[in-house]
Amino acid sequence: MSLTTHTIIPALHSRFDGIQPDMEIDNVSIDSRSLQNNSTTLFFALHGQNHDGHQYITELINKGVLNFVVTQIPAGAKGKANFFIVDDTLKALQDFAIYYRVIFQFPVIAITGSSGKTIVKEWLNYLLSPDYNIVRSPKSYNSQIGVPLSVIGINQKHNLGIFEAGISLPGEMDKLEAIIQPEIGVLTNIGSAHDEGFSSREEKIREKLKLFRNVKVLICQKNDVVASLLSPDIKTYTWDYTTGADVTITTSQKQGTTTLTVKQPKDSFEAEIPFTDAPSVENAINSMMVMLYLGYSHSLIKERLAGLYPVELRLQVKNGINGCTIIDDSFSSDYQSLKIALDFLEQHKTHAKKTVILSDIFQSGFETDELYAKVAKLLSGHNISQVIGIGETISKQLADYPNFFSYNTTQEFLAHSKATTLENETVLIKGARSFRFDEIVAFLEEKTHETVLEINLNAIVHNLNFYKSLLKPETKIMVMVKAFGYGSGSYEIAKALSHQKVDYLGVAFADEGIALRNAGITTPIIVMNPEHSAFAAMAAYNLEPEIYSAKELKAFITVAQQKNLSDYPIHIKLDTGMHRLGFMKNQLDELIDLLRNNNFVSVKSIFSHLSSSDVPDYRDFTLGQIENFEQWSSKLIAALEINPIRHILNTSGIYNFPDSQYNMVRLGIGLYGVGNDETERQSLQTVGTLKTVILQIKDIEPGESIGYSRRFIADEKIRIATLPIGYADGIPRAWGNQKGYVTINGKKATITGTISMDMMMVNVTGIDCTEGDRVVIFGESPTVTEMAALLGTIPYEILTSISQRVKRVFYKE
């Protein structure tokens, strides 16, 4: 991209108010936190449900950003930068993408559907890239924001585009079609995803088909409903497993592969793909159909389909050896995705030192020298401490980059590199698939057993934003990360939350807060259960105590005097009915006397805790707690002449008592995807998925027993699978012996016999599975809510019981 500011004024339909109308623009940004923002960035101040980019403009100007698309110029910013004033900044971003797309005249493939979009896009990139210089959507950038950002990634060297488009509401596809302007359309599987946004399945299909209204051809599986809703002017190229389509497919499977017999009117051929599951087979056929339409020979199609591979769509955060944190992005290496990965590295770094292991970069659309000059600028802008380049091209191009170490191949790196040279740093591993960087991940990853708790950081942000949507814009939010982040991992969750600019984090004990500070978290932290012995350490680490008694307050004031502290922030806890910790009504006068004219501490907030905000039968009791809090806190405010933050609502309180938000709310279990009723749960996403693998499968004859104490005896011949997970990992023994189940390849497998310390057995009779297959212990099915209900406990207990020996893997789609 190389545009000047005066040329884009009409493209944005904007009014210009600025200092320099002829500045060069070579980058577009919507994220104020990105280290890629600079003087040639055009920043779109998007206004969302929970964020407003306008509030970060002054901060960005101070960092050197000079071009902004806004709905109004913030106070004090006029005359300091270029402002393109529009009615709607999202529409302006889309208008800019439309303008930019028209500059380039080459074929574009557009993909939509309910599922399979990203897989088909990545496979088409693999299948066609030997013959085209392709620009494609990075990751799954298919939304109203993601699509324009993807299209803005085009440059002069590209000669084929592959973009995916996703919608969740009527009217959205019209905008995406105008941005993408496709020549070839691919419709993948139509399922139930996002059905809730449409009045019917037919309406959803009709909306998706708007993407193809100007294509030369639409490629899809033959479907009568699609055909009935499709304009007769649109040419189709269809396939099906039965006759009647342009191409007929029959399949046969053996040993993990599927043979496709492809029959056309004039010829036929066979091709083998390394998958047997139905979605992968369907996605491979859609990809093959594009190759057929483009005129590829049968022999070349056969050769390339055989090389299809599982697509990893996620950036994953893993524990590494020697105190390192590993960010695994080991399946792609192109310029656009490198920019995304470096931003992710900055968001989730655990150490000041940052290392990038990077392969040769393909399909950039730039000349080699220009590409690596841009790469060097990106790495430098992100303050990368060390770069390890693998590949002949990168080894030559970045030879002069500071702290650059080169290897021609992955095998050379593994043979000659000492893992001990990487220590207490965050390492981004990013390489093209052909370089097999998964071997580097395995080399550097901390060795643990096969059981992992996968934490979806996208779901964390989604759930946070759901609860924010229930709040007034001015209401602050505090998020609880105590108990190791409800079992999910406190530091990584805290890092994601600080990136979302939450106002406070809450921990139970001082050592939890100290660990977060040592890991680089600067967000204000409240210690909810402070012990007197930890007061000095809390002051040293800028941790703010909950004060719940006169004795505790006196003790903390003594420490503050000893350390010459003044106006140190404290948080006063009132006991309005929980009867756990806090000042009672008859203790308020003593509290006032202790705080009046005291300059050692400053009351930052006054709060209480609702005991039954999730129980409809106790609504009156909860309202009574809120009334007590109003009266008692008002008395403190009036007597002390202070203006503190007030907060009483927990997760269920946010949902059930929105009129009592005060100045701040405290979000706990809801962040992790657990709501207190079905309606609330439907708005949340699953954060944690506990997975393991099948160790062994065996046949059990009638009359034989399974597990300790022979608590299960087979009354018929069954197949069982042994899993390496047990009560030492946090799975309750009561969940075993036919009560609970796990999910294997989409099927329920009942837990058979007693759960032991490190293993359990499950009934896999009738389930297509093999040793090594992945098993879901909880997640989407079963959910922790379902487990808790059957066990007579609460989801908190399930989540916080997962052992620390279970590896946590954090990922972002």
SULMO-V442378 format. One record per pair of residues at least 12 apart in sequence whose ideal C-beta (glycine too) atoms are under 6 Angstrom apart, sorted by the first residue. I is the first residue (numbers start at 1). J is the second residue. D is the distance in Angstrom with one decimal. If there is no record, write none. Layout:
BEGIN
I;J;D
I;J;D
END
This chain:
BEGIN
1;26;5.2
2;26;5.6
3;25;4.7
4;22;5.4
4;24;5.9
5;21;5.5
5;23;4.8
5;82;5.6
6;21;4.6
6;22;5.9
11;96;5.7
11;99;3.6
12;84;5.2
12;86;5.9
12;92;4.8
12;95;5.9
12;96;5.8
14;84;3.9
14;85;5.8
14;86;4.8
15;85;4.5
17;83;4.8
18;82;3.2
18;83;5.7
24;40;5.4
25;40;6.0
25;42;4.8
26;40;4.7
27;40;6.0
27;41;4.6
28;42;5.1
28;152;5.2
29;41;5.0
29;43;5.1
30;44;5.1
30;46;5.4
32;56;3.7
32;60;5.7
34;343;5.3
35;346;5.8
35;381;5.3
35;382;5.1
37;65;5.0
38;64;5.8
39;64;5.2
39;66;5.3
41;65;5.4
42;67;4.7
43;65;5.6
43;68;5.1
44;69;4.6
44;89;5.2
44;93;4.8
45;70;4.9
45;89;5.5
46;89;5.3
46;90;5.7
49;469;5.3
50;465;4.8
50;468;4.1
54;74;5.7
57;74;5.1
57;77;5.6
58;77;5.9
61;80;5.4
61;81;5.3
66;81;4.7
66;82;5.8
67;82;4.7
68;81;5.9
68;83;5.3
69;84;4.6
69;89;5.4
69;92;5.1
70;83;5.5
70;85;6.0
93;148;5.2
94;148;5.2
94;175;5.6
94;179;6.0
97;148;3.4
97;151;4.7
97;152;5.7
97;179;4.7
98;178;5.5
98;179;5.5
100;152;5.6
101;151;5.2
101;181;5.8
104;154;5.3
106;159;4.8
107;160;5.7
107;183;4.6
108;161;3.9
108;182;4.8
108;183;5.7
109;162;4.7
109;184;4.5
110;163;5.6
110;180;4.9
110;182;3.4
110;185;5.4
110;211;5.5
111;164;4.6
111;186;4.5
112;165;4.7
112;208;5.0
112;211;5.2
113;187;5.5
113;188;3.0
113;189;5.4
114;189;5.7
114;190;5.2
114;191;3.9
114;193;4.3
115;189;5.0
115;191;5.6
116;188;3.8
116;189;5.2
116;283;4.6
117;164;4.1
117;188;5.7
118;140;4.6
118;313;5.7
119;283;4.7
119;311;5.3
120;188;5.7
120;283;5.2
120;286;5.3
120;287;5.6
121;136;5.8
121;162;5.3
121;164;5.0
122;311;4.6
123;287;4.5
123;308;5.9
124;162;5.4
124;287;5.4
124;290;5.9
125;162;6.0
127;287;5.9
127;291;6.0
127;304;5.0
129;363;6.0
132;159;5.6
132;160;3.9
133;157;5.5
133;158;5.3
133;159;5.2
133;365;5.8
134;160;5.0
134;363;5.5
135;153;5.8
135;154;5.0
135;158;4.3
135;161;5.1
136;162;4.2
137;150;4.2
137;163;5.0
137;164;5.1
138;336;4.5
138;337;4.7
138;340;5.5
140;813;5.9
142;164;4.3
142;165;5.4
142;166;3.9
147;165;5.8
147;176;5.0
147;179;5.5
148;179;5.6
150;163;5.5
151;179;5.5
153;336;4.7
155;365;4.2
157;365;3.9
158;365;4.5
163;180;5.0
165;211;5.5
168;194;4.4
168;197;4.5
169;197;4.6
170;207;5.5
173;207;5.2
173;210;4.3
173;211;5.3
174;210;5.8
177;210;5.8
177;211;5.0
182;215;5.4
183;216;5.3
184;217;5.8
185;212;3.8
185;215;4.3
185;218;4.3
186;219;4.9
186;286;5.7
187;220;3.8
188;286;6.0
190;205;5.9
205;229;5.6
206;229;5.0
209;229;6.0
209;230;5.9
217;235;5.0
217;237;5.2
218;234;5.5
218;236;5.0
219;237;5.0
219;289;4.8
221;239;5.8
221;240;5.9
222;238;4.3
222;240;4.1
222;245;4.1
237;293;5.5
239;285;5.9
239;289;5.6
247;264;5.6
248;263;4.4
249;285;5.8
253;276;4.9
257;272;5.4
257;274;5.5
258;273;5.3
258;276;5.4
258;281;5.4
259;272;5.2
269;298;4.1
271;302;4.4
271;305;4.7
272;306;5.6
273;305;5.3
273;308;5.6
284;308;6.0
312;331;4.8
313;813;5.9
314;811;3.9
314;813;5.7
315;329;5.2
315;344;5.1
315;812;4.9
316;328;4.3
316;809;5.5
316;811;4.3
317;348;5.5
317;810;3.7
318;445;5.4
318;809;5.5
319;446;4.2
320;444;5.0
320;445;5.9
320;446;5.8
321;419;5.7
321;444;6.0
321;446;5.7
322;423;4.2
323;424;4.3
324;422;5.4
324;425;5.6
324;427;5.5
325;350;4.2
325;426;4.7
326;427;5.4
326;444;5.7
326;445;5.8
327;345;5.7
327;428;4.6
328;429;5.8
328;441;5.0
329;341;4.9
329;430;4.5
330;429;5.2
330;431;5.7
330;437;3.6
330;438;5.0
330;441;5.4
331;433;5.2
333;359;4.9
333;361;5.1
333;430;5.9
333;431;5.2
333;432;4.0
334;363;5.1
335;364;4.3
341;428;6.0
341;430;5.3
342;382;4.8
345;428;4.7
347;499;4.9
348;495;5.7
349;426;4.2
350;426;5.4
350;519;5.9
351;424;5.4
351;425;4.8
351;426;5.3
353;385;4.6
353;425;3.9
354;384;5.3
354;385;5.3
354;426;5.2
355;386;4.4
355;425;5.4
355;427;4.7
356;384;5.2
356;387;5.2
356;428;4.8
357;388;4.5
357;429;4.8
358;389;5.8
358;430;5.5
359;390;5.0
359;391;5.0
359;431;3.4
359;432;5.1
359;435;4.2
360;391;3.3
360;393;4.6
360;394;5.0
362;432;5.6
372;397;3.6
376;401;5.6
386;403;4.5
387;401;5.9
387;404;4.9
388;405;5.1
389;406;4.7
390;407;5.0
390;410;5.8
390;413;5.6
392;408;5.6
410;435;5.2
410;436;5.3
414;443;5.9
429;441;5.6
448;807;4.3
449;724;5.8
450;692;5.8
450;693;4.5
450;724;5.9
451;692;4.2
451;725;4.8
451;729;6.0
451;806;5.3
452;691;5.5
452;807;4.8
452;809;5.1
453;688;5.6
453;690;5.1
453;802;5.8
453;806;5.3
453;808;5.2
454;689;4.7
454;809;5.0
455;488;5.0
455;688;5.7
455;810;4.7
456;687;5.5
457;496;5.2
457;810;5.7
457;812;4.6
458;812;5.7
458;813;5.0
459;685;3.8
459;687;4.6
460;496;5.4
460;687;5.8
462;685;4.9
463;671;5.2
463;673;5.9
463;684;5.2
466;683;5.2
467;654;5.4
467;667;5.4
467;670;5.8
470;654;5.8
470;658;5.7
475;661;4.8
476;503;4.0
476;664;3.9
477;502;5.3
477;503;5.8
477;665;5.9
478;504;3.7
478;506;5.6
478;664;5.8
478;666;4.7
479;497;5.3
479;502;5.1
479;505;6.0
479;667;4.9
479;671;5.9
480;506;4.4
480;668;4.1
481;493;5.4
481;494;5.1
481;505;5.3
482;507;4.8
482;508;3.9
483;800;4.8
486;672;5.0
486;799;5.0
486;800;5.9
487;799;4.1
487;800;4.6
487;802;4.7
488;688;5.5
489;808;4.5
491;519;4.6
492;810;4.8
494;516;5.3
494;521;5.0
498;521;5.9
498;523;4.5
504;524;5.0
504;526;5.8
505;523;5.2
505;525;4.9
506;526;5.1
506;528;5.6
507;527;5.8
508;528;5.5
508;529;5.0
509;529;5.8
510;527;5.3
510;534;3.7
510;537;5.8
510;538;5.1
513;525;4.6
513;527;5.4
513;543;4.3
514;541;5.1
517;541;4.5
525;543;5.2
526;544;5.1
526;571;5.5
527;543;5.2
527;545;5.4
528;546;5.0
530;545;4.2
532;555;4.9
535;556;5.4
535;559;4.3
536;559;5.7
539;563;5.6
544;569;4.7
545;570;5.7
546;571;5.0
546;573;5.2
547;570;4.9
547;572;5.5
548;573;4.2
548;581;4.1
548;582;5.0
550;590;5.4
553;594;5.5
557;600;5.2
560;600;4.0
561;600;6.0
566;599;5.5
567;602;4.0
568;601;5.1
569;602;5.7
569;604;3.8
570;601;4.8
571;604;5.8
571;605;4.6
572;603;5.8
572;606;4.7
574;608;4.4
574;632;5.3
576;608;4.4
576;625;4.4
576;628;4.1
576;629;5.0
577;611;5.8
577;625;4.4
578;609;4.8
578;611;4.4
588;635;6.0
592;639;4.7
595;640;5.7
603;642;5.5
603;644;4.9
605;644;5.1
605;645;3.9
606;633;4.6
606;636;6.0
606;644;5.2
606;646;5.4
607;647;4.6
608;629;4.7
608;648;4.9
610;622;5.6
610;625;5.7
610;650;5.8
610;653;5.1
613;652;4.4
613;653;4.1
613;656;5.6
614;652;3.7
614;676;3.9
626;660;5.0
629;648;5.0
633;646;5.5
645;663;4.4
645;664;5.0
646;662;4.0
646;663;5.3
647;662;5.6
647;664;4.0
647;665;6.0
649;665;4.4
650;666;5.4
650;668;5.9
651;667;5.7
651;668;4.9
651;669;5.4
651;670;3.7
652;676;4.4
655;680;5.3
672;687;4.7
673;685;5.8
673;686;4.9
673;687;4.5
674;795;4.5
686;779;5.6
686;780;5.5
689;779;3.3
690;777;4.1
690;778;5.1
691;774;5.7
691;776;5.7
692;723;5.1
692;724;5.9
692;725;4.6
692;775;5.1
693;772;5.8
694;721;4.6
694;771;5.2
694;773;5.0
695;722;4.8
695;724;5.4
696;722;4.7
697;721;5.0
697;771;5.8
699;719;5.6
700;714;5.0
700;718;5.1
700;720;5.6
701;717;5.8
702;714;5.5
702;715;6.0
702;716;5.5
706;752;5.3
706;753;3.8
706;761;5.4
707;753;2.8
707;754;4.5
708;754;4.6
711;737;5.2
711;753;5.9
711;754;5.2
712;752;5.2
712;753;4.2
718;763;5.7
718;765;4.6
719;764;5.1
719;765;4.9
720;752;5.9
720;761;4.8
720;763;6.0
721;762;5.4
721;764;4.6
722;759;5.8
722;761;5.4
723;760;5.3
723;775;5.7
724;759;6.0
726;755;5.5
726;756;5.0
726;757;4.8
726;758;4.5
726;759;5.2
726;760;5.8
727;755;5.7
727;757;5.9
728;757;4.7
728;758;5.8
729;803;4.8
729;806;5.4
730;801;4.0
730;802;4.0
730;803;4.9
731;755;5.8
732;791;5.9
733;755;4.9
734;791;5.5
736;751;4.7
736;754;5.4
736;755;3.7
737;754;5.7
738;750;5.9
742;762;5.5
742;775;5.2
742;777;5.5
743;776;4.2
743;781;5.1
744;767;5.5
744;769;5.1
744;775;5.3
745;769;5.6
747;767;4.6
749;762;4.1
749;763;5.8
749;764;5.2
750;763;4.8
784;798;4.5
784;799;5.9
END
